[in-house]
């Protein structure tokens, strides 16, 4: 039986042209997830051992009072995933980065505190590629940056996702700005 993991993601609202460009990058360089999960910023990385209902209740409790906010993804970076020994390509925000970091902290303040990732993977980012040789990855992100990256989007909800084997299921979409 495949292991079940649960995640909490922000799937920002993009202009159509920006969404299409992100999906082109993801399909070319991150084919594993491009058509299974919307472009997203992970707030709670995959956790196991949680019952879906308990995880959903914890996320709801931690999101109370959280308002929607704007994000501008304006830099592409290449990071080495030392575990997988491959390069990861990310879009990172300047505008909205503090709000995303605060939201990650808020979600990890309670029962999920032991699940908070340390190091670079904890930096708010949207993955657009993985698996390339580091030199190839650095060249790709340099090309994106030279073109003048500026993708404006809005975080208006958190999606709670379940992975089971290679299957992905949206369990719940929690709008930001709701009352407790």
C-alpha positions, -999 to +999 in steps of 0.1 A: +000+000+000+015+034-010+024+058+017+001+088+022+015+122+027-003+155+033+007+190+023-005+226+025+002+248-006-005+283-019-015+280-056-013+317-065-037+333-089-018+343-120-025+363-152-031+338-180+001+346-198+022+342-166+005+309-158+011+296-193+048+306-191+053+289-157+036+257-171+059+257-201+089+258-178+075+232-155+065+208-183+100+211-199+120+209-167+097+195-139+075+171-158+068+150-127+044+174-112+035+199-139+002+184-149-007+169-115-004+199-092-010+236-100+020+259-098+025+264-061+045+275-031+047+248-004+038+260+031+038+226+048+060+200+032+048+164+029+041+149+063+030+114+071+014+099+101-015+124+101-051+116+097-065+139+069-092+153+092-067+162+119-044+178+094-072+198+079-084+210+113-048+220+122-044+240+090-078+257+095-070+267+131-036+282+120-051+301+091-078+319+111-075+356+104-049+353+076-056+378+048-049+374+011-017+390-001+002+399-033+033+381-045+059+391-071+081+364-083+111+383-097+141+361-094+150+326-107+176+307-087+193+273-089+199+253-057+216+220-053+194+193-037+221+175-018+199+145-010+190+139-046+222+154-060+204+173-086+198+210-092+164+226-084+152+256-102+130+280-083+112+313-088+115+333-056+096+364-045+107+397-031+072+411-026+052+386-006+083+367+007+079+380+043+041+372+042+048+337+029+076+331+055+052+343+082+025+320+070+049+291+070+058+300+106+022+303+116+013+269+101+043+253+119+036+270+153+014+243+167+012+205+162+032+208+130+062+225+146+085+194+142+077+193+105+092+227+095+120+223+069+154+237+077+178+252+052+171+263+016+140+242+011+122+263+037+126+295+016+093+303-001+097+293-038+078+280-068+097+251-084+100+253-122+126+226-128+146+197-112+171+172-122+194+191-144+232+192-141+241+222-119+258+241-148+228+236-171+205+247-144+225+279-136+225+288-173+187+283-175+180+305-145+205+332-158+186+333-190+153+338-172+167+365-150+183+383-180+149+384-197+135+405-168+113+382-146+084+399-129+054+377-123+026+393-102+002+370-085-021+367-054-023+343-026-060+340-018-063+304-005-044+274+009-049+241-007-046+209+013-033+181-008-029+143-003-003+123-021-008+085-022+017+068-044+016+088-077-019+100-071-027+135-060-060+146-045-072+181-034-088+175+000-098+211+007-093+247-005-092+271+024-099+307+014-078+334+032-096+362+048-124+340+063-136+344+098-127+317+124 
